[in-house]
Amino acid sequence: MKPNPDLKLITGNANRPLAAKIAEKLHRHLVPSEVKRFSDGEVWVEISENMRGDDVFVIQSTSSPANDNLMELLIITDALRRASAGRITAVIPYFGYARQDRKSAPRTPISAKLVSNMITHAGADRILTVDLHALQIQGFFDIPVDNLFAVPVFARHALKNFSSQDRLMVVSPDVGGVVRARTFAKKINADLAVIDKRREKAGEVESMQVIGDVTGRACILFDDIVDTAGTLCKAAEALKERGAASVHAYCTHGVLSGGAVKRVEDSALESLWITDTIQPTPSTLASKKVHVASIAPMLAAAIESTADYDSVSRLFEDAPID
């Protein structure tokens, strides 16, 4: 890659390994900075390099601990604005609070909109993120938003590791993810099935109806987020009960909270592939079923395109991978 002399990278504490990989791909160093805590937990930031007029990319997921990482992003952005940075792009591989994107009940917040406002008012000029939980969140910002998709990364992996003899079937774990799953199915030339979750009576365990014939098929569950993995594991069990030959899963954001990793280990899933938008925990890395594909090459390419004022949409079709 041809170096852009004004391009600078800085990161908080959310996912330093990913930031380091991106910097390596771009043949850049991470700007020296200190992101610490006062004794009462307040975030303190000091940037140790001149940023005046530079094109700065702040790499920071707002994953767990979400509030701490969000505050780091806001305070780093404010520090850069006050240091007269030329342009500030918030690179948020995992955008937290995205699941609160509408009023789901009376007297509830739209937290995704609130967070969008906070990032904008802190001084960000544009946003670069991956697989927003809801596409309408792009409209919550009054600044440009580039939403990258992990579909090309996962599609290349699937095409490399599965053959036509596997008779692939992509499965959306819920009705809301059909569009996302259909895009992935088209990429790998596979059929599509959908799981319809229903709760027959209040307090009863939800039933799962599989729409589509999965008998003898290698099924790939496809989703943007895996949190507790409860739905994913139940879906895998339902597919096996209906004759699926094997069940695998691709999920962009591996939140994997609580006992999620153990739940996956004990489930009918043969493998779960996630990206490193969220820094994998030691239990995730030690798992025999959970595997991590790096999103760093795609983010590096997107950052370079943004810095050079080139198109980012081309990455939707031809995402670089390791």
N, C-alpha and C positions, 0 to 999 in steps of 0.2 A: 504494500500500500504506500502511496506517495504521501509523505507527512504534510499536514497542514500546520504551518507555524503558529497559528492562533488557536488551535484546538487543545483544550486542556481537560483532563479528567480528574474528578474528585469523588470521594465516597465517604459515607458514614459507616456505621458499624453493622448494618443490617446483613450485608452479604459481601464481605471483603474478598473472599475467594473468587466470586464471579467478577467483581470489579478488576481484580488482578488479571484474570483471563482476558477480559476485554482489552485492558491496557496492553497486554502482550500481543494480541492480535493486531492492534493498531500501532505497535512499535512505539508506545508512549509510556511515560511513567505516571503514576498517580501523584497528584499534587500533594506535597507534604502538608499534613494538617493534624490538629489534635481535636478529637471529639470526645470530651470527657464529661464527668458529672461532678457537680458540687456535692457537698456532704448531704444535702437534703434531696438530691436526685435531679436537680435542675441541669439541663444540658448546657455545656460550655464549649464553644468552638473557636479555634484560632487557625487561620490559614497562613502558611509560612512561605508564600510565594506571591509575587506581584501578579494580579489578575486584571489589571486595567486594560480595557478594550478587548479582552480575549473572549473566544467562543468556548464557554464552559459547559461541561456535561456532568451533572450530579447524579451518580449511580446509587440509588437507594430504594430498595423495596420497603413497603410499609407492612411487612409481615410481623409475626409475633417476636417480641412484644410490640404490638401495633402502635400504641400511643407513643412509646419511646422513639421508635424508628420514624414515625411521622414528625415528631418534634425535631429530631435531628435533621430531617429533610428541610423543614421550614427554616430552622435557624442557620443551616449552611447556606440556603438560598438567600436569606436576608444578609448574611455576611458577605456573600458575593456581590449582591446588589450595592451594598455600601462600599465595596472595594472597587466599584465602577467597572465590573465585568461588562463586556460588550453585549453578549447574549447568554442567557442562562436556560439550558434545556434540562428539565427534570426527567431523568431516565428511571422509570419506576417499573421494573420487571414484573412485580406483583403489586397491584393496586388494592390496598386494603380498604375495607368498608364498602367494597363494590356490591356486596350482596344486599345492602340497604339502599337500593336505587329507586324506591317508590314507597308511597304510603300503603303499607299492607294491612293496616288497621287504623281506626281512629286514634288520634293523639300519639302517632309515632313519627319519628324523624325521617328525613331523606338524607342520611349521613353522607352518602357519596357526593351529593351536591355541596354539603357543608365543607367536606374535605377538599373538593375541587376549588371552592372559593378561597380557602386558606392557602392552598399552594399558589394560586394566582396572585393573591394579595401579598404573599411573601416575596414575590418578584420573579417568578418563573415566566419565561417568554414562550415556551412551548413544552409539550409533554411527549415523551416516547415511552410506550408501555407495551405489554404483551398480553393478548387474550383477555381483554376486559370481560368481566362476568356478564355485563349487559352493554350492548353497543351504544345505547342511548346516553351512556355516561359521557361519551365524547361531547355531547351537546351541553353538558353541565359546565364545560370550560368556555371561556370567552377568548381563549388563545388556541393556536393550532395543536391538534392531537394526532399523533401517528400511533395507531394500534396495530402492532404486528401480530401474526398468527403462528402458532407452533405447528400447524398442519403440515407444511412442507417438510419440517424436520422429522416429524413422526412418520410421514408418508415414505420418505426415503428409507427409514429404518424398517418399516413394515415390508416394503418391496424387497429389501435385502434379506430379510429373515423369514419370510413366508413365501411359499410357492403356489402355483395354480392348483396343485393337488390338495392344498389345505382348504380350498373352497371357502375363502374368507367371507365373513359376514360382519359388517360394522353394526354395532348396537348402541343406540342412544339410551342412557339409563333413565331418562324421563322425557316427556313430551317437549319440554322447554328447550332441550338441547338438540332437537331434530335437525335444525339448519346447520349447526356446527358438525354434527355427525355425518350429514349428507355430503358436506363439502369434503370431508376426509374420505368417505366411501368413493366419491367420484375420483379423487386423486389416486386411489389404489385399485380402481376398477372392481369394487366389491358391491355386494348387495347390502341393503339396509333393513334393519329391524328396529323396533321401538319397544321399550318397556313402559307400560301404563301402570302407575302406582295408584292404588285405591285403598281407602280405609272404610270398610263396610259399616262399622259402628264406632262410635266414640270410645276411645280407650283400647280398641282392638288393634293388633298388629296389622299393618298395611299388607294388602295382597298385591302381587305383581303379575300382570298379564303380559305375556310376550306376544307382540304383534309381528308375525312373520315366522316362517318355518326355519328353525335353526338346527334341525336334525342332521347330525353328521358334519356340521360346519365348525370351522375354527372361528370363534366369535371374538371380536375386539370391541370392548366397551370403550367409548370415547367421550371425554368430558373435559371441562376447563379446570375444575377444582376437585381435589379429593381431600376432605377434611377429616372426619371421623372414620371414613371408609365404610360406614354401616350400610348405606344404600348400595355402594359398589359391590360389597361382598354378598348382600342379599340378591342382587341382580345376577351375580355369577352363579349362585346356587340355583336360581330360577332357570337360568339358561341350561345348566347341566341337567336339571330335572326334565327339561324338555328335549333332551337328546343332543345337546351340543358336544362336539368331540373334544373341544378345549376352549378355555376362556382366558383371554388376556385383557389388559387395559392400558390405555394411554391417557394420561391426565396432565395438563400443562403445569398446574400449580400444586405441588405436593405439600399442602398444609400439614397433613398427617398429625393431628393433635391427639392428645390423650393416648389411648391404647390402639391407635389406628394401625401401626406397623404390625403389632402382634395379631390384630384382627385379620390383616391381609395374609400373614403367614399361616393362619389357621383356616383360611377360606378355600373355596374351590378355584380361586384365581391361580393360574400358573405363573403369571408375571404381571407386574405393574411398572410401567415406564412413566417417569415424571421428568421435568426439566429442573434446572438449578436456578429458576427465578427466585426461589426461596432456598436459603442455605440448608442443605440436608443435615439432619441431626446424626449423631453417631449410631443410633439405633437404625436409622434409615440406611446408612452406608453399610451396616453389618447384616442387613436383611438379605436372605437368599432369593427373595421374590421381587423386591423393590430395586429398580435400576434407574440410574440418572443419566439423561442425555443433556449435554451442555447447550444452552441457548446463546453462549458468548459469541460464537462466530456471526450469528445473525444480528445480534445487537451491535457488534463492532461494525458490521457492514452498514447498518442503519445510521449509526453515529457518523461514520465517514460520509455517507450520502447527505446527511443533514448539514454537516460542516461545509460540504462542497456545493450545497444548494442543488443537489441532484434528486431524482425521484427515489422515494422509499418504497413505493408500491410494487416495484419489480421484485422485491424480496418476498412478496406473497407467493410468487410463482417459483422462485429459484433461491430458496433460503440456504445459505452456506451452513455446513455442518462440519464437525471434526472428522 
